[in-house]
Amino acid sequence: MLYVVATPIGNPDDISARAIRILGEVNAIACEDTRRTGSMLASHGIRTPTLSYYEHNEERRTPELIERLAAGEKIALVTDAGTPAISDPGFRLVRAALEAGVRVVAVPGASAVIAALSIAGLATNRFTFEGFLPPRDGPRRKLLEGLRREHRTMVFYEAARRLADTLAEMVAAFGASRIAAVVREITKTYEETIRGSLDELAHRFREQPALGEVTIVVEGAPENSTDSTVEGTPVTVEILREAGLSLKQASAVLARLTGRGRREVYQAALKSIGKEEPADE
């Protein structure tokens, strides 16, 4: 039996009674950081042996754990915080266990994705979890541009040091007026949820850099949106230019459609195609 056990993402009281019981009954606990998990176990009087299972050893460690599971042992999988396999190690072990005929049981609990969604004030009937964005500028912009027509609410994890830059890129991809929420240090002492337009959030966190763990929740594109009504995106400008409009003309049309200033749209369009000076059109 492999138990996939969720642990607190901040507040230690968020661990469930069932999780405490399971962690005390299994033969071993596979965890990211044995010291961190050991401290959590000690606070609940749990003395179950632990072994490391993290990003850089999971490929090597998985066969060993499968062998123990196949021999009849019960093993719990935990991560440093939250639900295993959700932007954390665990997927390889779960898949290998299922393929080996081992029963896999979820012991649900804290998840930053669901917690942030529940308090963001955005639609929750349909959503997509995008995890951490690529750290490099090019791949990150490409991924965001690919999501600009996504109708579902989107949830992202991001490092605090990159938050302002990411929000600025979301403005370029999704439009300045798209509503979003930045949920910081969720369940911890200094938890806060800042809600507003992407443009407002980008300016706020440029002036006041964030600290701690960050989850970003962004509303999806309107169901009736088209390319020509998604404000401030490079693709929109390109479509209008392909139709025969100059850059200035395309910017004027986009400004009319979105209610934004013509110069603001034009400058954003220049930036999107890598020009710093006004084009001679």
N, C-alpha and C positions, 0 to 999 in steps of 0.2 A: 504494500500500500504506500503510495506517495501522496502526502498531504501538501497542498500548495496553500501556505498560511500567510494571510495578510497581517502586517504589524503596523503600529502607529506611524503616522507621517510627521508627527510633532508632539502632540499631547500624549503622554504615556498612558493616560486613562482610557484611551480609545481602543485598547486591545480587548478582544471579546473573551468571555468566560470560556467559550469553546476552544479558542486558540490557546489559552493557558493550559487547559486540560490536555489537548493534543500534544503540545510541546513537551508536556511532562510525561507522556505515555510512550512516545516514539523511541526507537533505538538510537537515532542520531538526527541532528539538525544540520542541514547544509545551508550555509549563510555566506553573504558577501564579506563581511568583516567579523571575524570571530570575537574580537574584543568588544565591538559595539553590541553585537547580539548577546555576548556573554553578560554584559552589564544589564541588558534588558531582562534576560533570564534570571539573573541573580535577584533583581528587584521583585520577582514573583516567586522566589524560592525554587526555581527549576534548575536541576543539576544534570540535565541530559547532555551527553557529549556533543560537541560541535565540530564541524570540519569546513574548510573554506571552499566556496563555490562562487567564483566571480568571473568577470568577462574574460580574463586572460588564462584561466585554467579550466573553464567549463568543458572545453572539447576533450581535454585529457581526463578530467574527473568524471565525466558522464558514464563511461563504460564501467568504472569502479562502482558507482552508485547503482547502476542497473543490475550488476552482478549481486549486490547485496539485497536489492529489492526482490530479484528473482529467487533468492534463497529464503525469502519469507520475512525479511526485516521490514519494519515500518520506519519511513524516513520523512521528515518534514523539510520543506524548502521555504526559506524566508529570504528577504532582502533587507537592506539597511532600513528601508521605510516603504510602507505601502504594499501593494499587491505584486508578488513575483511575476516575472515575464512581461510586465507592462512597462516598457522602456527600462527594463532591468533584466539581469540574467534569469534564465528559467525555461525559456522556450525549447532549447535543445533537450533538456532533461525530460520535460513533459512529453515531447514527441517521441523520444527514445523509449520512455516508459510505456506509452500507449502501444508502440510497435512491438514491445516485448511482452505484451499481454498483462502488464501491471495495472492495477486499478489506480486511477488518479482522482483524488477528491479535493474539492475546493473548500477552504475554510475562509470565507469572505470577511472583509473588513475595510479598513481605510484605503481610499484611492483618491489621489489629488485630482484626477480627471473628473470624477463624479462629484467630489466635494466642491470644486470650483464651478462646475456647471450648475449645481444646485443653488448657488448664491449670486450668480452673474446677472440674473435678470434677463437672460436671452432664451430663445426657444430651445427646449430640451426634448421635444418629441422626436427629432432626428438630429444626429450630430456625427462628426468625424474627428477622430483623434489622430493628430499628425506627429505627436511626439516632439523630439528635439529637431529643430531645423538644421540643415547642413551648416557647419561653421564657416565655410568659404563663401565669399560674396556671390560669385557666379551661380553656383548650384542653388544657393538659398533664394536668389531672385527668380531663378527659373521655376523652382518649386512653387513659390508664392504666385507667380503669374499663372501657373497651371491651375491654381485654386480660385482664381478670381471669379469664375462663374459657378463655384460650388454653392448650392442653395442651403446646405445644412450648416448648422452652427459648427464652428471649427475650434478645436482645443489644441494648444501648443504648450510645450515646456520650453523654457529659455533660461539661459544663464543671466544673472542680474547684470553683469558687465556688458552684455550685448543687447539689453532690452531696448534702449533708446534707438539704436541702429535698426533693430528688427522692426520696431513700430514704424519708423520712417519708411522702411521698405514696404511695409504693409499698406501705408498710405499710398505709395506709388502703385502697388498692385491692386488694392481693393477700393481705393478712393478715400479722400480725407474725411468724409462724413459717416463712414461705416462705424457703427457702434461696437464697442468692445469693452472688456473688463480685464484688468490686471489684478490677479489675486496673489498676494505676497505673504509668505510665511504662514500658510494656512494651518490652522489648529494650534499655532504657537503663540507665545505671549504678545508679539507685535504684529499679529495678523491684520491685514487691511485689504479691502477691495476698492479699487479705484475704477470708476466707470465713466465712460464718455466716448467722444468720437476718437478715431485713431489719430487724427491730427492733434487733438487736445492732449491725448496721452503721450504722443511722441514729444510734444513740447514740454510737458510736465517732467517726464523722466530724463529729458536732456538737461533740464535745469536742476533737477533733484534726482541724482542717480539712485537706483534701487539697490537694496541689499537683500540677501537671503534667497530662498527658493521662490521661483516665479512660475505661475501658470497664466497663459493668455487665452481668453475666450473671445472669439470674434463672431459677430452675426454673419449669416450667410447672405449671398446675393439674393435680391428679390426674385421670386419665382417668375415674374414677367419681365425680368431684365434682359437686355440684349447688349451686344458689344458696344453699340453706340451710346448707351446710357450708363456704362460703367465709367465713372469719372476718373480722369487723370491717369489712365493706364497707357503704356507704350503701344500695346496691341491696338487699342482704339485709334490712336493717332495714325498708326500704320495702315489700318483699314481705310480710313478717310483719305489718306494720301494715295493709296492704291486706286481709289475711285477718281483720282485726278485733281484733288485739292492740294494746294500748297500747305506747308507747315503752318503758316499763319492762318490760312483759311480753315484748316482742320481744327486748329485751336479755338477759333472763333465759334465754330459749330459746336464743339464740345462744351465750351463755356456756356453757350445758349441752352444746351440740353441739361447741363448739371447745375446751372445757377452760380457757377464760380466765376471769378474775375478772369477776363480774357488774358491779361498779362500773366496771371498766376498759372493758367493752363499752358500758355505758350512757353514760359520758363521751364515748367515741368516736362513739356514735350522736348525742348532742347536738351535737357539733362538726360532724358530717356534715350536719345540717339547719340549721346556723347559729345554734344556741342556746347561750348561755354558762351560763345558770342552769337548774336542774332544771325540767323541765316539770311543770305541775300536772295530773297524770293519776291 
